[in-house]
């Protein structure tokens, strides 16, 4: 059977994704149940319609590879982040942190920008894999923000940082898959994403309280934007893809603090102890970022964050027995989120190995022709939605984007950059991100509510990014 010419195969390929959307948004199934059912459907359809691409004998191995990748590094890192936050709650440090942040500003809008945007971008650059949603969401909820809005602000803020997340892994992977040079691709990506990135702080405030949140905040928005964007662009241009988020996030956090009328924060020693777990995460991951590749190959961000959480708990004088109890409670509380991540990564592997994902993307290319650049971001968004990973989306569609660019005489780097930008936007509504955010905010079981809340923001940002990519392709033609 020639799957590239068979319309039935295209319909079959779409069914698992269509069912997943219906299961989450209409049936309102729990995320782990929805993703498990979608995985089962994809496996059955693959065996029936794609037996030559994915024989039955290989199916267990493909599913197992997806689950293994989900468990480590993704689930391990998410678990470590949630444990680190739980330690600060157990020790009472979160109350101290709230009081300290009150010394920076009593304006909740400033706190939202500081944590969801500046700190979130920093965490995406350092660790990625959900940490930029899990940790900031948990912190915002701990400071009294609405749980749904807390997660939504972090999901919106976490779109464009995906490209430079995890110390540049998604972009380095994309460079290999698309045949681009990493430094040049980093600069092209930064330029393409610049306008959407600059809109990030405004979108965070709109999520928080609509247009009312912007009143009297334009000066702070400009400060936050410029303090992030300028060093972010410079780092992407002259250093590469590893550190733009990290450098930009640090500069933005410092700018927010310096811009506020701080009279000084009392109890500096208590504040240092309270921030110890998060500070150790930053320090350990920072050291890891500059280690030789041969050393980093034996370390995982999740294990490092977990070690930082334990060390932070000891600094906060939490006995080892209580730390172990917190560890067990974290597993018991958040296993549905971890199950969701495992099922969605296995789904991505099955769809990729069987050819379902390629069939959907090929059909999109055939339908759009030379107007494809306007749709290229949507292809990346499809990868981000299905896999929840900028890296995985790069693997799925990086070569497709480059080959299509050559066929229609467009810059391969531009469409590769569009792919990773789309992947970040797709992550806004992917089951993995929804599961991570709901787990961090104590909203396990409310995933369908979060999906519905995030979808309009996803659609708006995707539309803007698609238009920008199409216009950039026309300008380069």
C-alpha positions in Angstrom: 0.0 0.0 0.0 1.3 3.4 -1.0 0.6 5.4 2.1 1.7 8.7 0.6 -1.2 8.5 -2.0 -3.8 6.9 0.2 -6.3 9.4 1.6 -7.6 6.7 4.0 -4.2 6.5 5.6 -4.2 10.2 6.2 -7.6 10.0 7.9 -6.3 7.0 10.0 -3.2 9.0 10.9 -5.2 11.9 12.2 -7.5 9.8 14.3 -5.3 9.4 17.5 -4.7 13.1 17.7 -8.4 13.9 17.0 -9.5 11.5 19.7 -7.0 12.9 22.1 -8.4 16.4 21.7 -12.0 15.1 22.0 -11.1 13.0 25.1 -9.6 16.0 26.8 -11.9 18.8 25.7 -15.2 17.1 25.2 -15.3 13.8 27.1 -13.3 15.4 29.9 -11.3 12.3 30.6 -8.4 12.5 32.9 -5.1 13.2 31.0 -3.6 9.8 31.8 -6.7 8.0 30.7 -7.0 10.1 27.5 -3.4 9.6 26.5 -3.5 5.8 27.3 -6.6 5.5 25.1 -5.0 7.5 22.3 -1.9 5.3 22.6 -4.0 2.2 22.3 -5.8 3.5 19.3 -2.6 4.5 17.6 -1.1 1.1 18.2 -4.1 -0.7 16.8 -4.3 1.5 13.8 -0.6 1.2 13.2 -0.8 -2.6 13.2 -3.8 -2.5 10.8 -2.7 0.1 8.3 1.1 0.5 8.7 2.3 -3.1 9.3 5.3 -2.7 7.0 6.5 0.4 8.8 5.9 -0.8 12.3 5.5 -4.6 12.5 3.8 -6.2 15.5 7.1 -7.6 16.7 8.6 -4.1 17.0 5.6 -2.5 18.7 6.6 -3.4 22.3 10.1 -2.0 21.8 8.8 1.2 20.3 6.4 1.7 23.2 9.1 0.8 25.7 11.5 3.3 24.2 8.9 6.1 24.6 8.2 5.1 28.2 11.9 4.9 29.0 12.6 8.3 27.6 9.6 9.7 29.5 10.8 8.2 32.8 14.3 9.6 32.3 15.0 12.4 31.8 11.5 13.9 31.7 9.6 12.3 34.6 12.7 12.3 36.8 13.2 16.1 36.3 9.5 16.9 36.9 9.5 14.7 40.0 12.7 16.4 41.2 11.2 19.9 40.6 8.0 19.0 42.5 10.0 17.5 45.3 12.1 20.6 45.6 9.0 22.8 45.9 7.4 20.3 48.4 10.5 20.7 50.6 10.1 24.4 50.8 6.5 23.9 51.8 7.4 21.2 54.4 10.0 23.5 56.0 7.8 26.6 56.0 10.3 28.3 53.6 7.5 29.2 51.1 6.0 31.5 53.7 9.4 33.2 54.1 9.7 33.5 50.3 6.3 35.1 50.0 7.3 37.7 52.6 10.6 38.4 50.9 8.9 38.9 47.5 6.5 41.3 49.2 9.6 43.4 50.0 10.3 43.6 46.2 6.8 44.8 45.2 3.3 44.6 46.6 2.0 44.6 43.0 0.9 41.1 42.0 1.5 42.0 38.4 5.2 42.6 39.1 5.4 39.3 40.9 3.7 37.5 38.0 6.3 39.0 35.5 9.2 38.2 37.9 8.2 34.5 38.4 6.2 33.4 35.3 8.3 35.3 32.8 11.8 36.1 34.1 12.3 33.1 36.4 10.4 30.8 34.1 12.6 31.7 31.1 15.7 31.1 33.2 14.5 27.7 34.3 13.6 26.7 30.7 17.2 27.6 29.7 18.7 25.7 32.6 16.7 22.6 32.6 13.7 22.5 30.3 11.5 19.4 30.3 8.7 21.0 32.2 10.7 22.7 34.9 9.7 26.2 33.7 6.0 25.3 34.1 6.3 23.1 37.3 8.4 25.3 39.6 7.0 28.8 38.7 3.4 27.5 38.8 3.9 26.0 42.2 5.5 29.1 43.5 2.7 31.4 42.2 0.1 29.1 43.8 2.0 29.1 47.0 1.9 32.9 47.0 -1.9 32.9 46.7 -2.4 33.3 42.9 -5.3 31.5 41.3 -4.1 28.0 40.3 -5.6 28.0 36.8 -4.2 31.4 36.0 -0.9 30.5 37.5 -0.5 27.5 35.2 -1.8 29.4 32.2 0.6 32.3 32.7 3.5 29.9 32.8 2.3 28.0 29.8 2.0 31.2 27.8 5.4 32.5 29.0 7.0 29.1 28.1 6.4 29.2 24.3 9.4 31.0 22.8 12.0 29.9 25.4 11.6 26.3 24.2 14.0 26.8 21.3 16.9 27.6 23.7 15.7 25.3 26.5 17.8 22.7 28.3 21.0 24.5 27.5 20.2 24.5 23.8 19.4 20.8 23.2 16.3 21.4 21.0 18.2 23.8 18.6 21.3 21.6 18.5 19.1 18.6 17.6 17.3 20.7 15.0 20.6 21.8 13.5 21.7 18.1 13.0 18.3 17.1 11.6 17.9 20.0 9.2 21.6 20.1 8.1 22.0 23.7 9.4 24.9 25.2 11.2 24.1 25.6 14.9 25.3 29.2 15.5 23.6 30.5 12.3 20.4 28.6 13.2 20.4 30.1 16.7 20.6 33.7 15.3 17.9 33.0 12.7 15.6 31.5 15.4 16.1 34.5 17.7 15.3 37.0 14.9 12.2 35.1 13.9 10.9 34.7 17.4 11.8 38.2 18.5 8.4 39.8 18.1 6.5 36.9 19.7 9.0 36.9 22.6 8.6 40.6 23.2 4.8 40.0 23.5 5.4 37.5 26.3 5.2 39.9 29.3 2.1 41.5 27.9 0.4 38.1 27.4 1.3 37.1 31.0 -0.5 40.3 32.3 -3.5 39.7 30.0 -3.9 36.2 31.4 -3.6 37.5 35.0 -6.3 40.2 34.8 -7.1 41.2 31.2 -6.4 44.7 29.9 -6.8 46.1 33.4 -3.5 44.5 34.3 -1.7 46.7 31.7 -2.8 50.0 33.3 0.2 51.7 34.8 2.5 48.8 33.9 3.9 49.8 30.5 7.2 51.1 32.1 7.7 47.8 33.8 6.8 45.8 30.7 9.4 47.8 28.7 12.0 47.2 31.4 11.3 43.4 31.5 11.2 43.1 27.7 14.5 45.0 27.0 16.4 43.5 29.9 15.6 40.0 28.5 15.5 40.6 24.8 18.8 42.5 24.4 21.1 40.0 26.2 19.1 37.1 24.7 19.8 38.4 21.2 23.4 39.1 21.8 24.0 35.7 23.4 22.3 33.9 20.5 24.3 35.9 17.9 27.8 35.6 19.5 27.6 32.6 21.9 25.1 30.2 20.3 22.1 28.3 21.4 23.2 27.1 24.8 22.7 30.2 27.1 20.3 32.9 25.6 17.5 32.0 28.1 19.8 31.7 31.0 21.5 35.1 30.4 18.3 36.8 29.5 16.4 35.4 32.5 19.1 36.5 34.9 19.2 40.0 33.5 15.4 40.3 33.6 15.2 39.2 37.2 17.8 41.7 38.2 16.1 44.4 36.2 12.7 43.8 38.0 14.4 43.9 41.4 16.3 47.1 40.6 13.2 48.8 39.1 11.1 48.3 42.2 11.1 50.6 45.1 12.7 48.2 47.6 13.3 49.4 51.1 15.4 46.4 51.9 14.3 42.9 52.8 14.6 42.0 56.5 15.8 38.6 57.7 18.4 38.1 54.9 19.7 34.9 56.6 16.2 33.4 56.7 15.6 34.4 53.0 18.9 32.7 52.0 17.8 29.5 53.7 14.3 29.7 52.2 15.7 30.1 48.7 18.3 27.4 49.3 16.7 24.6 47.3 16.0 26.9 44.3 19.4 28.5 44.6 21.2 25.2 44.7 19.2 24.1 41.6 20.5 27.1 39.7 24.0 26.7 41.0 24.2 23.0 40.2 22.7 23.3 36.8 24.9 26.3 36.0 28.0 24.3 36.8 26.6 21.4 34.8 26.1 23.7 31.8 29.9 24.5 31.5 31.1 20.9 32.2 32.8 19.0 29.3 30.4 17.0 27.2 32.1 13.8 28.3 31.2 14.6 31.9 27.7 15.8 31.2 26.9 12.6 29.4 27.0 10.8 32.8 24.7 13.3 34.5 21.0 14.0 34.1 19.3 17.3 35.1 16.7 15.4 37.1 19.3 13.7 39.3 21.0 17.1 39.8 17.8 18.8 40.8 16.8 16.0 43.1 20.2 16.3 44.8 19.8 20.0 45.1 16.3 19.5 46.6 17.8 17.2 49.3 20.7 19.5 50.0 18.3 22.5 50.2 16.2 20.6 52.7 19.2 19.9 54.9 20.2 23.6 54.7 16.6 24.4 55.9 17.2 21.9 58.8 14.6 19.4 57.6 15.5 15.9 59.0 16.4 13.2 56.5 13.4 11.1 57.7 11.0 14.0 56.9 12.7 14.5 53.5 12.1 10.8 52.6 8.4 11.2 53.7 8.1 14.2 51.4 9.6 12.1 48.6 7.0 9.4 49.0 4.2 11.9 49.2 5.3 13.5 46.0 5.2 10.1 44.2 1.8 9.3 45.6 0.3 12.7 44.8 1.6 13.1 41.2 1.6 9.6 39.7 -1.2 10.5 37.3 1.0 13.2 35.8 3.9 10.9 35.4 1.7 8.3 33.8 0.4 10.9 31.3 4.0 11.8 30.3 4.9 8.1 29.7 1.8 7.5 27.6 2.1 10.6 25.5 5.8 9.9 24.7 4.9 6.3 23.8 2.2 7.7 21.6 4.7 10.0 19.8 7.1 7.1 19.2 4.3 4.9 17.8 3.1 7.6 15.5 6.6 8.5 14.4 7.7 4.9 13.8 4.5 4.0 11.9 4.6 7.0 9.6 1.4 8.6 10.9 3.1 11.9 11.9 4.9 12.1 8.5 1.6 11.4 6.7 -0.1 14.3 8.4 2.8 16.7 7.7 3.2 15.5 4.0 -0.5 16.2 3.4 -0.1 19.7 4.8 2.8 20.3 2.4 0.8 19.0 -0.5 -2.2 21.2 0.3 -0.3 24.4 0.7 2.4 24.3 -2.0 4.5 27.5 -2.2 2.4 29.0 0.6 3.8 26.3 2.9 5.9 28.8 5.0 2.7 30.2 6.4 1.9 26.6 7.5 5.4 25.5 8.6 4.9 26.8 12.1 1.8 24.7 12.4 3.8 21.6 11.5 6.2 22.4 14.4 3.2 23.0 16.7 1.8 19.6 15.7 5.1 18.0 16.8 5.1 20.1 20.1 1.5 19.1 20.8 2.0 15.4 20.2 5.4 15.0 21.9 5.5 17.9 24.4 9.1 18.4 23.4 11.0 20.9 21.2 13.7 18.2 20.8 11.2 15.5 19.7 9.5 17.9 17.3 12.9 18.7 15.8 13.5 15.0 15.3 10.1 14.4 13.7 10.0 17.3 11.3 13.4 18.9 11.1 14.4 17.1 7.9 10.9 17.6 6.4 11.1 21.3 6.9 14.6 21.6 5.3 13.7 19.4 2.3 10.4 21.3 1.7 12.3 24.6 1.9 14.7 23.5 -0.8 11.8 22.3 -3.0 10.0 25.7 -2.8 13.2 27.8 -2.9 13.0 29.1 0.7 15.8 29.3 3.3 16.0 25.9 5.1 17.2 27.7 8.2 14.1 29.8 8.3 11.7 26.9 8.1 13.8 25.0 10.7 13.5 28.0 13.0 9.7 28.1 12.3 9.5 24.4 13.3 11.1 25.0 16.8 9.0 28.2 17.3 5.9 26.2 16.5 7.0 23.4 18.8 7.1 25.8 21.7 3.6 27.1 20.9 2.3 23.6 20.6 3.6 22.8 24.0 1.1 25.3 25.4 -1.7 22.8 25.0 0.1 19.5 24.9 -1.1 16.8 27.4 2.4 16.6 28.9 2.5 20.4 29.7 -1.1 20.4 31.0 -0.3 17.4 33.2 2.9 19.1 34.6 1.1 22.3 35.3 -1.9 20.8 36.9 0.3 18.6 39.1 2.4 21.6 40.2 -0.7 23.7 41.0 -2.6 21.0 42.8 -5.1 20.7 39.9 -4.7 17.0 39.2 -8.0 15.9 37.5 -8.7 19.3 36.1 -6.6 18.9 32.9 -9.6 19.4 30.5 -10.3 22.8 32.2 -6.7 23.9 31.7 -6.8 22.7 28.1 -9.9 24.8 27.3 -8.4 27.8 29.0 -5.1 27.5 27.1 -6.5 26.8 23.6 -7.5 30.4 22.7 -4.1 31.7 23.7 -2.4 28.9 21.7 -4.5 29.7 18.6 -3.8 33.5 18.7 0.0 33.0 19.2 0.1 30.4 16.5 -1.7 32.6 14.0 0.7 35.5 14.7 3.8 33.3 14.4 2.5 31.8 11.2 2.0 35.2 9.6 5.4 36.3 10.7 7.1 33.2 9.2 5.2 33.6 5.9 6.1 37.2 5.6 9.8 36.5 6.5 9.8 33.8 3.7 8.4 36.4 1.2 11.0 39.0 2.2 13.8 36.4 1.7 12.5 35.2 -1.6 
